[in-house]
Amino acid sequence: MMRKLVGYSGLVVGAVAVAMSVYHVYARLTIYAPDQHALLFITLAFSLVLSFLLWPAREGTPADRVPWSDLVLAGLSIACIGYMFVNYDYIVNRFPTAHPLTATDMLVGIVGMLLVLEATRRTIGASLPIVAIVFLVYALAGQWLFGFLYHRGLTAEITIDQSWFTTEGVFGVPLTVAGTYVILFIIFGTFLERSGAGQFFMNFANAIAGGARGGPGKVAVVSSSLFGTISGSAVANVMVDGWLTIPMMKKTGFKPEAAAAIEAVASTGGQIMPPIMGAAAFVMAEFLGASYTQVMVAAAIPALFYYGALFAAIHFNAVRSGLKGLPREELPILGHIMVKQAHLFLPVIVLLALLLMGFTPTYGAIIATAALVVISWLRPATGLGPRACLEALRDGAIHTVPVAMACASAGIVIGIVLQTGLALRFTAFLIDFTYGYLLLALLITMVAGIILGMGMPTTPAYIMQAALLVPAIIKLGVDPMAAHMFAFYFSCLSAVTPPVALAVYAAASIGGASLWGSGIQAMKFAAAGFIVPFFFVFNPSLLFSGTWNEILLAVVTGSIGVVALAAAMEGYFLRTALWFERLILLAAALLLIDPNVMTDVIGLALLGGVLLSQKLRSVKQPKPAE
């Protein structure tokens, strides 16, 4: 829980946060842009200082002031980064291991890493720092281990050097992505939120879907997928949308567990929904050496299937339960909304157009933010004045801090993995363990992604898999984009997978629902998310890779398949499905999602059989004679 600082302390911390945002925007615009080292040093300095000023060391401490101990830690953070700048030429130009560290270097490295781990613990919890500490111990103790874990052991000096003074540790790829791309998209999201876009998305969703069967559930799908462009966090999405959608769903007859599950699954999909996905998507682009636009395009079809299956499942659930939509008099009028607020769609369209035209994500985010400020002036109610802009800049920096700290700690793990050669040995071990069977390796990766995601945010959970598991999958012949997307998906889906399903917990607390009941229902609603990744691994046409005919076939038959999957999960199609009809629907779904002509034909035949069976059963029997 963040501190709520007011008065002078709140003003100072707000000024620091605004300065962080302004600096990162300036660094992308100026021709005198700092080099990568300087940018990352400053990113980490701001993030550490804000971590200690805004996040208390433990729950229960005063939330309206900063204790002197945290001021000392903020000062130490500035001192450690200041040392890096004072010795900038030496640090940037030296050769690791060839130039031994001095005693002062060692002290700065140790203190710096401890500060990173403590700041990460405060902002996202203890799981990732514990993992980082385990890897640091592993680096030092490798000679006493056995099997694929054995290595000759790193000295304390090499460990500190690798983790703090090179670009393969704290200041590695993850923090580079946070300081280069993520912060700018988060700033865009906070400006969008300040403009009232969140309420517009909710009104828009209500106007187009609120009156349909199970309307509030469908509203949650539309609004949460749109709001995902702002938050990028499943839990944050639930806590914003859920207070409106969950009570609406319960009011129209949805069970509390179903309402909580729908909101949790819809909110989780925000991370996989283009054009603005979660922070891990930007890290993925960096690992792949691809543009973010390529990642965004590849994610489009699986995201369509994810939300299509959820939308269909809500419909079948509502019809089976005899639920209605919201009364017409309670619904906003679409025409009025579009006249008053449709301009808020334009910045997202501008961003998408710039990305598809080949502009860099950083340029696109900055131009889209500037366009939003100008466009907001078209309506006085949404106009962003100086105060609102400053607040958006402040919030953008604060929302970036947990991401930056997670990336910094994940960098420690990546550095150790690279220095010890664990990735290569683990890849060989996994291939031997699975006897080269790709499906078994994928199942292990799925379980690992879900377990990692239970204890930490999506980004570090994905990074761990990218370092240890994804290379083995690629070695088994999987396309790199598909392999990374597979790991990314299951890192996201941990938010709706019991026993630790953070998005479900948040939604259940709002809806007064049972945790396990909501979690099991959420897994049913998110079934497409668990199944589709296996298919795009074996057929990359689902990731927009292939001819247009192959892609179009994959979209059409796959869309039918996820509807059949939803029907199988909910036990309802034209009418309540018998047990064997549910099995046939499940088989048809799997065959149709697989983009292959033969499987599609068989799948359509099976689906037609269920349709015929349900049609015949729905014929009214003659009434018995009086």
Helices and strands as residue ranges (DSSP letters): H 7-29, H 36-54, H 68-86, H 88-93, H 103-124, H 127-141, G 142-144, G 147-149, H 156-160, I 161-165, H 173-177, I 178-182, H 183-194, H 197-209, H 215-231, H 234-251, H 256-268, G 269-272, H 279-288, H 292-298, H 300-321, G 328-330, H 334-341, G 342-345, H 346-356, H 361-376, G 380-382, H 386-420, H 422-433, H 438-455, H 458-468, H 470-475, H 480-493, G 494-496, H 502-511, H 515-525, H 527-538, G 540-543, H 548-570, H 579-593, H 597-618
